[in-house]
Structures are given as structure tokens and as C-alpha cells.
Amino acid sequence: MDIFFLDLSKVNEIYLESHLVTEEKKEYISKINPRQRKIQVFYSDVFIKYLMLKKYNLGISEIKIFQDPFGKPYLYQGQYQFNISHSGKYLICGISKNPVGIDIEQMKSENVIRSKDIFWESEYQDIFLTIEKEREIRFFKYWTLKESYLKWLGTGLSESLKSIEFLNIDSRFIKYRLDKKFNESTPSFYSIIFDSDYVLSICGDFMNEKKIRIYEVDKFELNSFFQ
């Protein structure tokens, strides 16, 4: 599995004339303010196309992106599956030959939610009964793990975050318990602190893929592609 990330704080340009942007998307992006949001939407749209063309050597005619009934994007008749997430200054994309779910969140104390509608009792206690300096990290680890699972499943937040209960988020091999209706699925999970104040979590078939590789996409490489 390959993970690619782009630091959007280093990017100032958008290329609406690019052949990778549909006319419908051009019109939508042109109306967006502020500019930073415009940049975020533009690169979220073209990042996977850029990666498929430059990193996986697909032809432009092979890159047809559709959305399933839950809004999850997928490549039509493609050999690769992907998932995208963004938070703060980072845009991140996971690519695999198997289903993948990925979530990145910037850790902000004001976003920590005390709710037993989101967490199982064991998870809630693990977050809120821990020492204060660890609380934020644990909250966002649980949150991103749950989000990555729902994105892997393909349902997004149409399913409850309580459809999965995590049992040991600090272990290399993260254990979990699923809602009965999903108990035939057996994904693996990976979660790390990313750039000191972000949490990145991934859900996928790591047993078959053996390794997770993380790459930064340089803004100069990306910009030269559009010029």
C-alpha cells in the first residue's frame, strides 16, 4: 500500500486550464472563497489523477472516477483502489490493489467531543480517564481509526462510529470488535502520529500487502506536471 501526501501550505497555484479538471469542476472551483479552500478543493480533485498518471503509469483514458451510492470515489475498471483525506495543511491519498480507508485529522482540543454516542464505554474511559496531555491523542486515534474503517467499508458516516469497537489502539496489531452485521470483514489497522500534531489512520488488507510506504509529493514536481 502506498500513501502519498501533499503539504498544501506550500502550494499557491491552481491550474483550471488543466485537462485533468472537468468543466463542471472548473465552474465549481471558480466560485469558491477563500483562496486556500479553492486550492484544497482543486488538489483534492486532481491529486489521484496525477498519481495514477505519474506514479502508476496509467493512460488518461484509463482514469475515470465515479462515486458509489455513498459518495465514495472509485476508478472505473481500474486495478487500483484509493481513498483521500485532508485536514489542516495536509492532503493525503492511500492507494492499494485492495479496498482502503484513510483518515487524517489535526489534533485540536476544541474538536474533542465527549459523547457516548460515538464511543463504546471502554473507549470512552480510555480517552477521558487518562491524563490530560494524552487525552487529545487518544481521542483522535480512536476517531481516525473509526473513520478509516467506515471509509474502507464504503459507507462513510451513514453508519455509526460505534459499528466498531477498538480494544488496544497502542498495539502494533490493533484488535477490534465489529457490529454483528459486519463480522465477516477482517481488515487491519495502522495508526501513527504524523508531523507532531496530526493523527493518521489507515484501514486495509495489510496481511497481503506486507508493507505501507509513505511518500511526500513535492510541490515543484506537481507544478511542473501542470505547466
Secondary structure, 3 states (H helix, E strand, C coil): CEEEEEEHHHCCCCCCCCCCCCHHHHHHHHCCCCHHHHHHHHHHHHHHHHHHHHCCCCCHHHCCEEECCCCCEEECCCCCEEEEEEECCEEEEEEECCCCEEEEEECCHHHCCCCCCCCCHHHHHHHHCCCHHHHHHHHHHHHHHHHHHHHHHCCHHHCCHHHEEECCCCCCCCCEEECHHHCCCCCEEEEEEECCCEEEEEEECHHHHCCCEEEECCHHHHHHHHC
